Every structure is written in structure tokens, then in C-alpha cells.
Amino acid sequence: MLHHPKALDALKDELVRRDIWREPGGGFVGEAEFDGADFAFDRPVERLADLPKADWTVITAGLGSNPLLDFGDRGDAPLLIPVGGQAIEVYLPGLDVAHVIHAVGADGSDINIVPLGQDRYWIGATVEFDLTELPREANIAALLEKASQVCPMMAQAEVLKTWAGYRPRPRQSRSPILGFVPGHQNLLVATGHYRNGILMAPISAQIITDLIAHGDSNLPWKGFSPK
């Protein structure tokens, strides 16, 4: 099983090792070489004009991609909207569940119970379209209640921690947004994966690699290309 926090920590470590790392809420930190000249990443990138000159550029900034993706007839509406989500980690001895449990309720909402080993489980996640400050205490009880409907023993679980974030969801197109940015031959985008970013990262990376190397890919991508 892929351990998401460990995978993201490993990604950050590799970016730091290469001296390319974007601090959350800030600009790029570090230096890289483009066209034989050093370019210092020391400021927020808020417009396409702020990007350094490069053979290829791939926009993968999630919700931070909005100011860079101003194509199409959307007016001031953003391409991506934030959808909140909160999850919890619990401790519950004796449950003995070895596989992920995915259940859908009568209202259409779903819940995942993910075994981590050593009697620990992830439970999540909420889907919140209203811009609410997260995490919320009420969500902890709601997640435990929903998990208990699937597995009654979960009512006795000890909550170890909770966390939350905002998913980038395309406002008027399929998820993800993947391909060439209209009007640019060497500018690509791979963002808006919504709830499936970790799962779709490998195939998204392969498609982007194919587009850079060959201009096309045998993998399905055209239905997700930005318009």
C-alpha cells in the first residue's frame, strides 16, 4: 500500500536535494539553470510571464495553477475550485481488517477505511464544497459515525490525529486537466486531479513525458486536454 505522507515527504526531500522546492504559500526556493543562465526561484509565480524561459514547462501547482491558466472564455471564474476534505487516523485493537473498505451511503457520500498496520486505520474523507475553515471538530464525529455504520466496532476507536486540505477540482471540465495549454507549444499542464491525485500521478507523469518526447501518447489524454 502506498503511504501518502511518506511518498510526499520523499518527493519533497528529492526536490530539496535538487535545490528546487516551493514553500507552501510562497515562491520557489533554490536555483536552476535555463539557457546557460542561473535563475533564482525567490518569488511567487503568479503569471505565465513570471516563469523562467525553458525548453518545456509543466504546470502542476494544484489550486495555485489558477493564475497561470487564464485561457478559455471563463471571465473571472477560476479554472479550478477548492473542495475541502478532512480525514482521521484511529487506533482500534482487534478489528483485524487487512484490506481497504470502501462504502457508499444512501445519500451518495462515500467512506474509506484504510488499514495501516499495528491496529491503526485512516478514515476519510469529507467532501466540502463550502469554503469552511478546516479541520473542524464536528467532522471527526461525523467520520467516526459513518465508519461505524460500515463497521460497528469503529464506534470504540481512539482518534490519534486529524488533518485536512483542499482538493483542486475542475470547475467545468473533466478531472484531471492534462495536456498542452492552448496557444503554447512548450507549455503543459497536469493538475485538477481532485480526489485522485496520488492514484493518477504515475499515469499523468507518463503522459506528460510522452507529450514532451513525442508530441502524443498512446495513453488516453485528449479527453482531458485543456480547452
C-alpha positions as CSV (number, residue, x, y, z in Angstrom):
1,M,0.0,0.0,0.0
2,L,1.2,3.5,-0.8
3,H,1.7,5.6,2.3
4,H,0.7,9.1,1.1
5,P,2.6,11.2,3.6
6,K,5.7,9.2,3.3
7,A,5.5,9.5,-0.5
8,L,5.1,13.3,-0.4
9,D,7.9,13.6,2.2
10,A,10.1,11.6,-0.2
11,L,9.2,13.9,-3.1
12,K,10.0,17.0,-1.0
13,D,13.3,15.5,0.0
14,E,14.2,14.9,-3.6
15,L,13.2,18.4,-4.6
16,V,15.3,19.9,-1.8
17,R,18.2,17.7,-2.9
18,R,18.0,19.2,-6.4
19,D,17.7,22.7,-4.9
20,I,14.2,23.2,-6.3
21,W,11.4,23.5,-3.7
22,R,8.4,25.7,-3.5
23,E,7.5,26.6,0.1
24,P,3.7,26.5,0.7
25,G,2.2,29.9,0.1
26,G,5.5,31.4,-1.1
27,G,7.7,31.4,-4.1
28,F,10.1,28.8,-5.4
29,V,13.3,28.5,-3.4
30,G,16.6,27.5,-5.0
31,E,18.3,27.9,-8.3
32,A,18.2,26.1,-11.6
33,E,19.9,26.7,-14.9
34,F,18.0,27.7,-18.0
35,D,19.6,28.5,-21.4
36,G,23.0,28.6,-19.7
37,A,22.0,31.2,-17.1
38,D,21.1,30.7,-13.5
39,F,17.6,31.6,-12.5
40,A,16.8,32.2,-8.8
41,F,13.4,30.9,-7.7
42,D,12.8,33.5,-4.9
43,R,9.4,34.9,-5.6
44,P,5.8,33.7,-6.1
45,V,4.9,32.7,-9.6
46,E,1.5,34.3,-10.3
47,R,1.6,34.8,-14.1
48,L,2.9,33.0,-17.1
49,A,5.2,35.9,-17.6
50,D,6.9,35.2,-14.3
51,L,8.0,31.7,-15.4
52,P,11.7,31.4,-16.5
53,K,12.4,30.7,-20.1
54,A,12.8,26.9,-20.6
55,D,12.5,24.3,-23.3
56,W,9.4,22.9,-21.6
57,T,7.3,24.0,-18.6
58,V,4.8,21.8,-16.8
59,I,2.2,23.5,-14.5
60,T,1.4,21.1,-11.6
61,A,0.5,23.6,-8.9
62,G,-3.0,22.4,-8.0
63,L,-5.1,25.4,-6.9
64,G,-2.0,27.5,-7.4
65,S,-2.3,26.8,-11.1
66,N,-5.4,29.2,-11.4
67,P,-3.5,32.4,-12.1
68,L,-1.3,30.7,-14.7
69,L,-4.2,29.2,-16.6
70,D,-6.2,32.1,-18.0
71,F,-7.2,30.5,-21.3
72,G,-10.8,30.0,-22.4
73,D,-13.9,32.1,-22.1
74,R,-14.4,32.0,-18.4
75,G,-14.3,35.7,-17.5
76,D,-13.0,36.0,-13.9
77,A,-14.1,32.5,-13.0
78,P,-11.2,30.2,-11.9
79,L,-10.4,27.0,-13.8
80,L,-10.1,25.1,-10.5
81,I,-12.3,25.3,-7.4
82,P,-11.2,24.2,-3.9
83,V,-13.1,21.3,-2.4
84,G,-12.3,20.7,1.3
85,G,-11.6,17.3,2.8
86,Q,-10.8,16.1,6.3
87,A,-9.6,12.6,7.4
88,I,-8.7,11.0,10.7
89,E,-6.3,8.3,11.9
90,V,-7.6,6.0,14.6
91,Y,-6.4,3.2,16.8
92,L,-8.6,0.1,17.2
93,P,-7.2,-3.2,18.5
94,G,-9.0,-6.4,17.5
95,L,-10.6,-5.2,14.3
96,D,-8.3,-7.4,12.1
97,V,-9.1,-5.7,8.7
98,A,-6.4,-6.3,6.1
99,H,-7.9,-4.6,3.1
100,V,-9.3,-1.2,2.2
101,I,-13.0,-0.9,2.8
102,H,-14.9,1.5,0.5
103,A,-18.6,2.1,1.2
104,V,-21.2,4.4,-0.3
105,G,-24.1,5.6,1.8
106,A,-27.7,6.1,0.9
107,D,-27.0,9.9,0.3
108,G,-24.3,9.1,-2.2
109,S,-21.4,10.0,0.0
110,D,-18.6,7.6,0.5
111,I,-16.2,6.5,3.2
112,N,-12.8,4.7,3.1
113,I,-11.3,2.7,5.9
114,V,-7.6,2.1,5.2
115,P,-5.7,-0.3,7.4
116,L,-2.2,0.9,8.2
117,G,-1.0,-2.0,10.4
118,Q,-0.4,-2.1,14.2
119,D,-4.2,-1.6,14.8
120,R,-4.2,1.9,13.1
121,Y,-6.6,3.0,10.4
122,W,-7.2,6.0,8.2
123,I,-10.8,7.1,7.8
124,G,-11.9,9.6,5.3
125,A,-12.6,11.8,3.7
126,T,-15.2,14.5,3.9
127,V,-16.2,16.4,0.7
128,E,-17.0,20.1,1.4
129,F,-17.8,22.5,-1.3
130,D,-18.5,25.4,1.0
131,L,-15.4,27.3,1.9
132,T,-15.1,26.3,5.6
133,E,-12.1,26.6,7.8
134,L,-10.6,23.1,8.2
135,P,-10.1,20.9,10.1
136,R,-13.4,21.0,12.0
137,E,-14.1,19.1,15.3
138,A,-17.6,18.2,14.0
139,N,-16.0,16.3,11.1
140,I,-14.2,13.9,13.5
141,A,-17.5,12.7,15.0
142,A,-19.2,12.6,11.6
143,L,-16.4,10.4,10.1
144,L,-16.5,8.0,13.1
145,E,-20.3,7.8,12.8
146,K,-20.1,7.0,9.1
147,A,-17.3,4.4,9.6
148,S,-19.4,2.8,12.4
149,Q,-22.3,2.3,10.0
150,V,-20.0,0.1,7.9
151,C,-18.0,-1.4,10.8
152,P,-19.8,-1.0,14.2
153,M,-16.5,-1.6,16.2
154,M,-15.3,1.8,14.9
155,A,-17.5,3.5,17.5
156,Q,-14.9,2.4,20.0
157,A,-11.9,3.7,18.0
158,E,-9.4,6.2,19.6
159,V,-8.7,9.2,17.4
160,L,-5.0,9.7,17.0
161,K,-5.0,12.7,14.7
162,T,-6.9,14.6,12.0
163,W,-5.8,16.6,9.0
164,A,-7.4,18.5,6.2
165,G,-6.8,20.1,2.8
166,Y,-8.4,21.5,-0.3
167,R,-8.6,19.4,-3.5
168,P,-8.3,21.1,-6.9
169,R,-11.5,20.3,-8.8
170,P,-12.0,21.5,-12.4
171,R,-15.0,23.8,-12.5
172,Q,-16.4,23.0,-15.9
173,S,-14.4,20.1,-17.3
174,R,-13.4,16.5,-16.5
175,S,-10.8,15.7,-14.0
176,P,-7.8,15.9,-14.4
177,I,-6.7,18.7,-16.7
178,L,-3.9,17.2,-18.7
179,G,-2.1,18.2,-21.9
180,F,-0.9,21.2,-23.9
181,V,-2.0,24.7,-22.8
182,P,-3.9,26.3,-25.7
183,G,-1.7,28.8,-27.6
184,H,1.6,27.4,-26.3
185,Q,3.7,24.7,-27.9
186,N,6.0,24.0,-25.0
187,L,3.7,24.6,-22.0
188,L,1.9,21.7,-20.5
189,V,-0.5,21.3,-17.5
190,A,-1.1,18.3,-15.3
191,T,-3.4,19.5,-12.5
192,G,-7.0,19.3,-11.2
193,H,-6.9,15.6,-10.2
194,Y,-9.4,16.3,-7.5
195,R,-9.6,13.3,-5.2
196,N,-7.3,11.0,-7.2
197,G,-4.0,12.9,-7.3
198,I,-1.8,10.2,-5.7
199,L,-3.5,7.4,-7.7
200,M,-3.3,9.1,-11.0
201,A,0.2,10.6,-10.6
202,P,2.1,7.8,-12.3
203,I,0.0,7.7,-15.5
204,S,-0.2,11.5,-15.6
205,A,3.6,11.7,-15.4
206,Q,3.9,9.1,-18.2
207,I,1.5,11.0,-20.4
208,I,3.4,14.3,-19.9
209,T,6.7,12.5,-20.6
210,D,5.3,11.2,-23.8
211,L,4.0,14.6,-24.9
212,I,7.3,16.2,-24.3
213,A,9.3,13.4,-26.1
214,H,6.9,12.6,-28.9
215,G,4.1,15.2,-29.0
216,D,1.5,12.5,-28.3
217,S,0.8,9.5,-26.1
218,N,-0.7,6.1,-26.6
219,L,-2.3,6.5,-23.2
220,P,-5.7,8.3,-23.1
221,W,-5.2,12.0,-22.6
222,K,-7.0,14.0,-25.3
223,G,-10.4,13.9,-23.5
224,F,-8.7,15.7,-20.5
225,S,-6.8,18.3,-22.5
226,P,-7.4,22.0,-21.5
227,K,-9.9,23.9,-23.6
